[in-house]
Amino acid sequence: MKPRTEAPWAELTSIVGADHLRAASAADAVDGVAAQMVVEPGSADELALVLRCANDAGLSVVPRGGGTKLGWGNPPQGADLVLSTARLDQVLEHAWADMTATVEAGCTVARFQKTLGEHGQRLALDALWPERATIGGILATNDSGSLRVRFGALRDLIIGITLALPDGTLAKSGGKVVKNVAGYDLPKLATGSLGTLGVITQAIFRLYPLPREVRSVSFTASSPETLSKLVLAVQDSKLAFTGLQLCAQSGGPPELAVRFEGTTGGIEAQLRQMLQLAADARQVDSPQDPWSAREALWSGSEPALICKCGVLPSQLSTLCGVVGRVAEPLGLAWRVVAQALGLALVRLSGSQEQALPAAAAKLRSELEQLGGSLAALHCPPAVKKDIEVWGSTGDAQALMRRVKEQLDPNGTLNPGRFVGGI
């Protein structure tokens, strides 16, 4: 990062207006790192000018949408300026006949879905905290939920993007048609980059119809292994499920939720086949919406570590066993919410905060021996200092660093937050 010059607050004020640049408060801290100022540009052009100004002055910039995932990743090495996309909140175009839509980064997921729903369409994903999470935020963190098993992840849904680079360039890639393949695939590169390469100002998505009807059915068994076998059986069947989620926890029975969408007759036929496949499990009436289990992992008063883990789909029961073996000797309660693709969120919690770093290290070691991975999404600030948030990147680290140096040579955006301190 180049040396800092005098803070350009006057220049930033001239760009966005005095009402949209303010001193940061304690609530604007980024993962425990205090910020100096908060700026809210009102357009993509203003945002690009703000970035260029901050970059020239050597300021560190932290992009922020709804702020729901500011604790993910490493704490930033600096947070001179929080760049909010709150004013970039419009659905710019809904080409419902082409089943695509263009939306600004600061629009919340819920608002976007409501607009699409007026024409019977949707963005086919179920992100965390949709009422507050923004389009730019879910793209930066690659937040996909249970619908991913049917419709793919965000990288499969995004077809175009506009990205503001630190030098003030507004880079565009992709287009408004689903089969547009011209140019460099910037949408996939920016998705999951945690705002370290550029600031997303707008995105274009492929859409899907809203289902006529949605029904879920839940099962339990004596062990996660029985339900894990059922997961594989469902995946090998001809069932057109849109959600397949295994939940397990200390001190409680495991549960498998399956979701179907379509017409009443079609769903009834699939439910009959599902019940045949689930002969070794017991159907249960879940008292709560099973698809809220991911968000529920963030509830609770005790110190907690929440991790995103990846294993093979055939290893879901093994994952649950490993989590239990790691957590219980340390006096930690545990919960697993796993999707059929082998992706899982794991919560470890207990009154002894000092046990969490050892649990994270042991769990990562066990999963890596299985060929899996672990990334820590949430934990107390003191715990984060004692763990490696992202884990090993193998031989990809050098390539990722070169991409960072190409797009953000001064290290302006979210310095240190991503893999390997990028």
TIPA-946867 format. One record per residue (C-alpha): residue number from 1; x negated, y, z. Coordinates in nm, 3 decimals. Example, Ala and Ser with C-alpha at 12.3 -4.5 7.8 and 13.67 -1.06 7.14 Angstrom:
(1; (-1.230; -0.450; 0.780)),
(2; (-1.367; -0.106; 0.714)),
//
This chain:
(1; (0.000; 0.000; 0.000)),
(2; (-0.136; 0.340; -0.093)),
(3; (-0.194; 0.611; 0.174)),
(4; (0.111; 0.803; 0.287)),
(5; (0.161; 1.165; 0.201)),
(6; (0.383; 1.412; 0.382)),
(7; (0.731; 1.266; 0.434)),
(8; (0.948; 1.386; 0.144)),
(9; (1.265; 1.457; 0.341)),
(10; (1.331; 1.788; 0.165)),
(11; (1.298; 1.625; -0.176)),
(12; (1.529; 1.342; -0.075)),
(13; (1.784; 1.597; 0.047)),
(14; (1.775; 1.767; -0.291)),
(15; (1.852; 1.433; -0.457)),
(16; (2.141; 1.306; -0.243)),
(17; (2.259; 1.617; -0.057)),
(18; (2.222; 1.705; 0.309)),
(19; (2.529; 1.500; 0.407)),
(20; (2.370; 1.178; 0.286)),
(21; (2.029; 1.187; 0.455)),
(22; (2.016; 1.158; 0.832)),
(23; (1.786; 1.063; 1.116)),
(24; (1.806; 0.694; 1.203)),
(25; (1.958; 0.582; 1.532)),
(26; (1.892; 0.272; 1.739)),
(27; (2.170; 0.098; 1.548)),
(28; (1.967; 0.140; 1.227)),
(29; (1.671; -0.063; 1.355)),
(30; (1.574; -0.347; 1.122)),
(31; (1.512; -0.671; 1.310)),
(32; (1.379; -0.476; 1.606)),
(33; (1.172; -0.231; 1.400)),
(34; (1.283; 0.131; 1.443)),
(35; (1.363; 0.328; 1.129)),
(36; (1.301; 0.700; 1.074)),
(37; (1.567; 0.808; 0.826)),
(38; (1.872; 0.666; 0.648)),
(39; (1.962; 0.772; 0.293)),
(40; (2.282; 0.697; 0.102)),
(41; (2.255; 0.768; -0.272)),
(42; (2.581; 0.801; -0.462)),
(43; (2.478; 0.649; -0.794)),
(44; (2.224; 0.416; -0.948)),
(45; (2.037; 0.714; -1.091)),
(46; (2.016; 0.879; -0.749)),
(47; (1.901; 0.554; -0.594)),
(48; (1.623; 0.520; -0.852)),
(49; (1.507; 0.879; -0.783)),
(50; (1.509; 0.810; -0.408)),
(51; (1.296; 0.500; -0.459)),
(52; (1.045; 0.682; -0.678)),
(53; (1.018; 0.963; -0.425)),
(54; (0.964; 0.722; -0.135)),
(55; (0.717; 0.515; -0.335)),
(56; (0.512; 0.823; -0.430)),
(57; (0.504; 0.928; -0.065)),
(58; (0.388; 0.585; 0.054)),
(59; (0.700; 0.519; 0.261)),
(60; (0.824; 0.171; 0.341)),
(61; (1.185; 0.122; 0.228)),
(62; (1.437; -0.128; 0.362)),
(63; (1.747; -0.174; 0.142)),
(64; (2.071; -0.227; 0.335)),
(65; (2.420; -0.329; 0.233)),
(66; (2.665; -0.430; 0.503)),
(67; (2.380; -0.512; 0.742)),
(68; (2.508; -0.863; 0.814)),
(69; (2.174; -1.031; 0.740)),
(70; (1.915; -0.769; 0.836)),
(71; (1.777; -1.017; 1.090)),
(72; (1.689; -1.274; 0.823)),
(73; (1.326; -1.310; 0.725)),
(74; (1.022; -1.164; 0.899)),
(75; (1.048; -0.827; 1.073)),
(76; (0.935; -0.558; 0.827)),
(77; (0.587; -0.415; 0.865)),
(78; (0.748; -0.074; 0.846)),
(79; (1.092; 0.081; 0.806)),
(80; (1.035; 0.447; 0.729)),
(81; (1.350; 0.474; 0.522)),
(82; (1.666; 0.264; 0.527)),
(83; (1.825; 0.283; 0.182)),
(84; (2.198; 0.219; 0.215)),
(85; (2.413; 0.114; -0.082)),
(86; (2.735; 0.204; 0.103)),
(87; (2.840; 0.463; -0.157)),
(88; (2.782; 0.228; -0.452)),
(89; (3.101; 0.037; -0.382)),
(90; (3.303; 0.027; -0.703)),
(91; (3.423; -0.257; -0.924)),
(92; (3.315; -0.102; -1.253)),
(93; (3.483; -0.339; -1.496)),
(94; (3.697; -0.651; -1.480)),
(95; (3.703; -0.807; -1.826)),
(96; (3.965; -1.058; -1.720)),
(97; (4.014; -1.195; -2.073)),
(98; (3.642; -1.279; -2.088)),
(99; (3.638; -1.389; -1.720)),
(100; (3.351; -1.156; -1.627)),
(101; (3.326; -0.857; -1.395)),
(102; (3.074; -0.580; -1.327)),
(103; (3.045; -0.456; -0.969)),
(104; (2.822; -0.217; -0.774)),
(105; (2.593; -0.358; -0.508)),
(106; (2.759; -0.186; -0.212)),
(107; (3.105; -0.332; -0.278)),
(108; (3.205; -0.582; -0.012)),
(109; (3.273; -0.938; -0.117)),
(110; (3.629; -0.919; 0.018)),
(111; (3.709; -0.605; -0.180)),
(112; (3.564; -0.756; -0.497)),
(113; (3.769; -1.073; -0.450)),
(114; (4.086; -0.871; -0.390)),
(115; (4.038; -0.681; -0.716)),
(116; (3.972; -1.001; -0.910)),
(117; (4.271; -1.168; -0.750)),
(118; (4.505; -0.912; -0.907)),
(119; (4.444; -1.098; -1.235)),
(120; (4.436; -1.446; -1.079)),
(121; (4.056; -1.476; -1.080)),
(122; (3.773; -1.499; -0.828)),
(123; (3.402; -1.509; -0.773)),
(124; (3.371; -1.878; -0.687)),
(125; (3.173; -1.862; -0.366)),
(126; (3.252; -1.831; 0.004)),
(127; (2.988; -1.602; 0.154)),
(128; (2.940; -1.539; 0.524)),
(129; (3.133; -1.243; 0.669)),
(130; (3.296; -1.136; 0.339)),
(131; (3.472; -0.836; 0.495)),
(132; (3.133; -0.675; 0.567)),
(133; (2.881; -0.852; 0.343)),
(134; (2.811; -0.671; 0.016)),
(135; (2.743; -0.799; -0.333)),
(136; (2.384; -0.677; -0.321)),
(137; (2.333; -0.836; 0.019)),
(138; (2.457; -1.181; -0.075)),
(139; (2.243; -1.172; -0.391)),
(140; (1.932; -1.064; -0.201)),
(141; (1.977; -1.346; 0.051)),
(142; (2.121; -1.602; -0.196)),
(143; (2.414; -1.668; 0.036)),
(144; (2.632; -1.943; -0.111)),
(145; (2.880; -2.151; 0.083)),
(146; (3.071; -2.475; 0.045)),
(147; (3.208; -2.391; -0.302)),
(148; (2.855; -2.430; -0.433)),
(149; (2.905; -2.805; -0.466)),
(150; (3.161; -2.744; -0.742)),
(151; (3.074; -2.408; -0.900)),
(152; (2.701; -2.373; -0.839)),
(153; (2.499; -2.119; -0.643)),
(154; (2.478; -1.745; -0.706)),
(155; (2.204; -1.801; -0.963)),
(156; (2.462; -1.995; -1.164)),
(157; (2.731; -1.726; -1.131)),
(158; (2.536; -1.410; -1.205)),
(159; (2.488; -1.325; -1.573)),
(160; (2.356; -0.969; -1.558)),
(161; (2.190; -0.728; -1.319)),
(162; (2.062; -0.373; -1.285)),
(163; (1.763; -0.343; -1.056)),
(164; (1.601; -0.019; -0.938)),
(165; (1.224; -0.065; -0.919)),
(166; (1.002; 0.132; -0.681)),
(167; (0.863; 0.349; -0.963)),
(168; (1.215; 0.474; -1.040)),
(169; (1.281; 0.245; -1.336)),
(170; (1.634; 0.108; -1.374)),
(171; (1.572; -0.236; -1.521)),
(172; (1.864; -0.420; -1.681)),
(173; (1.880; -0.785; -1.775)),
(174; (2.157; -1.011; -1.901)),
(175; (2.492; -0.890; -2.025)),
(176; (2.869; -0.913; -2.013)),
(177; (2.910; -1.245; -2.192)),
(178; (2.857; -1.582; -2.026)),
(179; (2.616; -1.714; -2.292)),
(180; (2.392; -1.407; -2.299)),
(181; (2.034; -1.537; -2.281)),
(182; (1.838; -1.245; -2.424)),
(183; (1.538; -1.109; -2.236)),
(184; (1.368; -1.199; -1.911)),
(185; (1.592; -1.370; -1.653)),
(186; (1.582; -1.091; -1.399)),
(187; (1.914; -1.189; -1.233)),
(188; (1.776; -1.523; -1.115)),
(189; (1.448; -1.365; -1.009)),
(190; (1.616; -1.102; -0.794)),
(191; (1.860; -1.349; -0.635)),
(192; (1.712; -1.466; -0.307)),
(193; (1.416; -1.224; -0.318)),
(194; (1.531; -1.048; 0.002)),
(195; (1.506; -0.705; -0.157)),
(196; (1.128; -0.725; -0.196)),
(197; (1.116; -0.677; -0.575)),
(198; (1.375; -0.407; -0.639)),
(199; (1.707; -0.272; -0.516)),
(200; (2.013; -0.423; -0.685)),
(201; (2.250; -0.149; -0.800)),
(202; (2.504; -0.357; -0.993)),
(203; (2.567; -0.712; -1.105)),
(204; (2.776; -0.895; -1.364)),
(205; (2.936; -1.229; -1.276)),
(206; (3.115; -1.512; -1.452)),
(207; (3.453; -1.575; -1.291)),
(208; (3.688; -1.866; -1.230)),
(209; (4.068; -1.886; -1.197)),
(210; (4.226; -1.878; -0.854)),
(211; (4.358; -2.224; -0.768)),
(212; (4.731; -2.280; -0.754)),
(213; (4.697; -2.471; -0.430)),
(214; (4.419; -2.556; -0.184)),
(215; (4.427; -2.841; 0.065)),
(216; (4.166; -2.982; 0.301)),
(217; (4.149; -3.313; 0.483)),
(218; (3.919; -3.402; 0.772)),
(219; (3.780; -3.732; 0.899)),
(220; (3.582; -3.848; 1.199)),
(221; (3.387; -4.162; 1.281)),
(222; (3.171; -4.303; 1.556)),
(223; (2.849; -4.177; 1.399)),
(224; (2.723; -3.928; 1.139)),
(225; (2.585; -4.226; 0.944)),
(226; (2.936; -4.352; 0.864)),
(227; (3.043; -4.009; 0.740)),
(228; (2.718; -3.962; 0.548)),
(229; (2.793; -4.283; 0.359)),
(230; (3.140; -4.145; 0.288)),
(231; (2.983; -3.826; 0.150)),
(232; (2.783; -4.032; -0.099)),
(233; (3.089; -4.237; -0.191)),
(234; (3.289; -3.921; -0.261)),
(235; (3.008; -3.781; -0.472)),
(236; (2.990; -4.103; -0.674)),
(237; (3.367; -4.104; -0.731)),
(238; (3.573; -3.918; -0.991)),
(239; (3.726; -3.688; -0.729)),
(240; (3.718; -3.319; -0.826)),
(241; (3.646; -3.182; -0.479)),
(242; (3.542; -2.820; -0.421)),
(243; (3.404; -2.864; -0.071)),
(244; (3.235; -3.151; 0.114)),
(245; (3.104; -3.060; 0.458)),
(246; (2.964; -3.272; 0.739)),
(247; (2.959; -3.126; 1.090)),
(248; (2.789; -3.285; 1.391)),
(249; (2.701; -3.162; 1.737)),
(250; (2.573; -3.267; 2.075)),
(251; (2.849; -3.392; 2.302)),
(252; (3.113; -3.430; 2.032)),
(253; (3.220; -3.652; 1.742)),
(254; (3.106; -3.576; 1.387)),
(255; (3.359; -3.451; 1.134)),
(256; (3.375; -3.451; 0.755)),
(257; (3.592; -3.199; 0.569)),
(258; (3.688; -3.238; 0.203)),
(259; (3.864; -2.969; 0.000)),
(260; (4.070; -3.007; -0.317)),
(261; (4.211; -2.738; -0.544)),
(262; (4.467; -2.757; -0.825)),
(263; (4.831; -2.845; -0.871)),
(264; (5.041; -3.015; -0.605)),
(265; (5.063; -3.339; -0.801)),
(266; (4.693; -3.344; -0.881)),
(267; (4.593; -3.282; -0.521)),
(268; (4.830; -3.552; -0.393)),
(269; (4.674; -3.805; -0.630)),
(270; (4.325; -3.713; -0.517)),
(271; (4.421; -3.731; -0.151)),
(272; (4.546; -4.086; -0.201)),
(273; (4.215; -4.186; -0.357)),
(274; (4.028; -4.005; -0.081)),
(275; (4.211; -4.202; 0.188)),
(276; (4.115; -4.526; 0.015)),
(277; (3.749; -4.426; 0.013)),
(278; (3.768; -4.329; 0.381)),
(279; (3.881; -4.670; 0.506)),
(280; (3.598; -4.680; 0.763)),
(281; (3.676; -4.331; 0.900)),
(282; (3.974; -4.187; 1.083)),
(283; (4.173; -3.892; 0.954)),
(284; (4.208; -3.608; 1.204)),
(285; (4.397; -3.280; 1.226)),
(286; (4.130; -3.017; 1.273)),
(287; (4.254; -2.747; 1.518)),
(288; (4.052; -2.480; 1.332)),
(289; (3.974; -2.406; 0.972)),
(290; (3.682; -2.644; 0.904)),
(291; (3.534; -2.402; 0.651)),
(292; (3.477; -2.140; 0.923)),
(293; (3.218; -2.368; 1.087)),
(294; (2.923; -2.185; 0.927)),
(295; (3.021; -1.849; 1.073)),
(296; (3.095; -2.010; 1.410)),
(297; (2.727; -2.102; 1.441)),
(298; (2.656; -1.734; 1.514)),
(299; (2.896; -1.724; 1.812)),
(300; (2.779; -1.791; 2.166)),
(301; (2.603; -1.601; 2.444)),
(302; (2.298; -1.825; 2.501)),
(303; (1.967; -1.766; 2.319)),
(304; (1.985; -1.951; 1.989)),
(305; (1.781; -2.044; 1.685)),
(306; (1.974; -2.084; 1.359)),
(307; (1.788; -2.251; 1.073)),
(308; (1.859; -2.329; 0.711)),
(309; (1.740; -2.680; 0.636)),
(310; (1.711; -2.872; 0.312)),
(311; (1.700; -3.250; 0.273)),
(312; (1.813; -3.502; 0.014)),
(313; (2.191; -3.559; 0.002)),
(314; (2.128; -3.917; 0.116)),
(315; (1.949; -3.790; 0.430)),
(316; (2.233; -3.602; 0.601)),
(317; (2.273; -3.858; 0.880)),
(318; (1.895; -3.869; 0.919)),
(319; (1.896; -3.489; 0.956)),
(320; (2.154; -3.508; 1.234)),
(321; (1.949; -3.774; 1.412)),
(322; (1.630; -3.572; 1.386)),
(323; (1.800; -3.259; 1.521)),
(324; (1.935; -3.451; 1.819)),
(325; (1.597; -3.612; 1.896)),
(326; (1.424; -3.275; 1.885)),
(327; (1.682; -3.073; 2.077)),
(328; (1.798; -3.295; 2.360)),
(329; (1.461; -3.360; 2.534)),
(330; (1.415; -2.982; 2.545)),
(331; (1.754; -2.928; 2.706)),
(332; (1.901; -2.763; 2.394)),
(333; (2.251; -2.801; 2.259)),
(334; (2.271; -2.848; 1.883)),
(335; (2.515; -2.816; 1.595)),
(336; (2.477; -2.905; 1.228)),
(337; (2.693; -2.781; 0.941)),
(338; (2.575; -2.964; 0.628)),
(339; (2.692; -2.946; 0.268)),
(340; (2.694; -3.243; 0.032)),
(341; (2.401; -3.103; -0.165)),
(342; (2.168; -3.160; 0.131)),
(343; (2.172; -2.799; 0.254)),
(344; (2.250; -2.747; 0.621)),
(345; (2.266; -2.479; 0.886)),
(346; (2.141; -2.592; 1.226)),
(347; (2.196; -2.414; 1.558)),
(348; (1.979; -2.490; 1.863)),
(349; (2.073; -2.308; 2.184)),
(350; (2.014; -2.315; 2.557)),
(351; (1.939; -2.105; 2.860)),
(352; (1.562; -2.165; 2.822)),
(353; (1.461; -1.933; 2.538)),
(354; (1.100; -2.050; 2.562)),
(355; (1.202; -2.395; 2.436)),
(356; (1.311; -2.261; 2.096)),
(357; (0.966; -2.212; 1.933)),
(358; (0.861; -2.567; 2.018)),
(359; (1.192; -2.698; 1.884)),
(360; (1.149; -2.507; 1.558)),
(361; (0.795; -2.637; 1.508)),
(362; (0.890; -2.996; 1.586)),
(363; (1.202; -2.988; 1.367)),
(364; (1.012; -2.840; 1.073)),
(365; (0.739; -3.102; 1.107)),
(366; (0.992; -3.386; 1.110)),
(367; (1.181; -3.248; 0.809)),
(368; (0.868; -3.187; 0.605)),
(369; (0.771; -3.550; 0.660)),
(370; (1.103; -3.635; 0.495)),
(371; (1.023; -3.401; 0.206)),
(372; (1.262; -3.137; 0.344)),
(373; (1.226; -2.778; 0.456)),
(374; (1.329; -2.534; 0.728)),
(375; (1.368; -2.156; 0.730)),
(376; (1.466; -1.969; 1.046)),
(377; (1.754; -1.725; 0.985)),
(378; (1.830; -1.603; 1.335)),
(379; (1.661; -1.609; 1.675)),
(380; (1.570; -1.371; 1.958)),
(381; (1.295; -1.121; 1.864)),
(382; (1.051; -1.269; 2.115)),
(383; (1.100; -1.614; 1.963)),
(384; (1.046; -1.490; 1.609)),
(385; (0.696; -1.377; 1.707)),
(386; (0.607; -1.736; 1.794)),
(387; (0.739; -1.915; 1.486)),
(388; (0.674; -1.916; 1.113)),
(389; (1.008; -1.803; 0.971)),
(390; (0.974; -1.940; 0.617)),
(391; (0.745; -2.240; 0.645)),
(392; (0.511; -2.360; 0.374)),
(393; (0.561; -2.251; 0.012)),
(394; (0.308; -2.493; -0.134)),
(395; (0.148; -2.380; -0.457)),
(396; (0.424; -2.125; -0.531)),
(397; (0.282; -1.858; -0.301)),
(398; (0.023; -1.725; -0.545)),
(399; (0.281; -1.688; -0.823)),
(400; (0.529; -1.512; -0.596)),
(401; (0.260; -1.270; -0.483)),
(402; (0.170; -1.187; -0.842)),
(403; (0.536; -1.115; -0.922)),
(404; (0.552; -0.885; -0.619)),
(405; (0.238; -0.702; -0.728)),
(406; (0.378; -0.657; -1.077)),
(407; (0.713; -0.510; -0.971)),
(408; (0.617; -0.343; -0.641)),
(409; (0.239; -0.283; -0.647)),
(410; (0.247; -0.043; -0.350)),
(411; (0.439; -0.282; -0.126)),
(412; (0.716; -0.025; -0.079)),
(413; (1.015; -0.258; -0.047)),
(414; (1.071; -0.464; 0.266)),
(415; (0.697; -0.506; 0.332)),
(416; (0.610; -0.836; 0.499)),
(417; (0.964; -0.973; 0.521)),
(418; (0.947; -1.247; 0.263)),
(419; (0.756; -1.574; 0.230)),
(420; (0.389; -1.550; 0.320)),
(421; (0.424; -1.190; 0.436)),
(422; (0.514; -1.057; 0.090)),
//
